[in-house]
Amino acid sequence: SSRKSDAASYSSRFDAFGFPLHDALLLLPTSLARPLTNTSSSRHHRAWAQYWWLVATERGTRMPAALPRPSNDLRILVAEGVPVAFRGALWPLLLGVRQRQRDQPAVRYRELCEPPPSASEASASTDADVIEAAEQIERDLDRTWPGHERLDRDALRRVLVAFARSVPEVGYCQGLNSLGATLLLVMSEEDAYWALVLLVTRQLEPGFYSRTLWRSRAEQEVLRALVGALEPKFLRALHGYRFDIEHFCTSWFLCLFAGVLPMEVCMRVWDLICFVPAGDGATVILAAALALL
C-alpha cells in the first residue's frame, strides 16, 4: 500500500515525462499518460509490436544497423505515432546511429565528452572554441527544463560538449540543449550524442544550427510566405499588432517544438523528422508550424 501511495503521489506531481504538473514557474506544457482505452489505440500498439518483432527476429538476435527505406508499412506506422517505449530504439535506427558508429569506429564518445582544458592551457583555436562552447553550455544547463524530475544534467553536459567537439562548424548554439535533453528522455547517453549529431547534420540542412542561424531564419521566411498564401487574414492581423512570425517561430524551430508542445505531441513531430529522408527535416518543421497556426 505504501508503494501505491508513493506512485500516486509521484503521478500527481509529475507528468509521464517527468515534468512538474503544478509548478507555477514552469512554462512547459505537460503530457499526461493515457491508458489504451479505445480499440484503435490498442490495434495501433499491437501493429507496432508485430512490426518490431519482425525487425528483431529477421536477423536472429542482432538488431539491424538501419531500417529499410522506403517502407510503406513503416511510413503508416510512424505517421500514426511511435509508442514512447519504442522511440529509444527506433529513432537511432531511423537516423542511422548504428551505421555511423560502425563507419567511424575511431570516434570515442568518452574522449569527446571530456571537459575541455582551462583557458590558460588552451593552445589551439579548436581548444578555444570548445572552451567557449563549454562555458555557454554551463550557463544553459540550469535553464534547461527547471524542476524536471529525471533529467541528468551531467549527461546533458557531456553530450553537448562531445557535440561541440565533433561538429566544430556548429559548436554549441541556442536550442541544442533542448534537443539533447529530449533525446536523453528516451535513449542512452551515447545514443543521444550520435542522434543529436545526425539530427543536426543529416536531417536538417547545413546552417540550420550555426552561429548566425541563417538557414533557420530562411525557413521562417518560407513560413511567412506560406502563411501569407494560405492564411492572409492571419498574417495581416499579426502585422496589425506589429507582431512578427519570428517572435515565436525562432523558439519553435531551434528547439524543434520541445518546450512548446506537450512532450508527447512534440515527439510525434520528431517521429517524422527522424523518418523523412536526409535533409527533409525542415519540411516537417514547416508543416507542424502551419498546423499550429
PyMOL commands that set and color helices and strands:
alter all, ss='L'
color gray80, all
select helices_A, chain A and resi 2-13+39-58+72-79+84-95+97-103+109-112+125-141+153-166+176-186+189-203+214-230+232-240+246-254+263-275+281-292
alter helices_A, ss='H'
color red, helices_A
deselect
rebuild
show_as cartoon
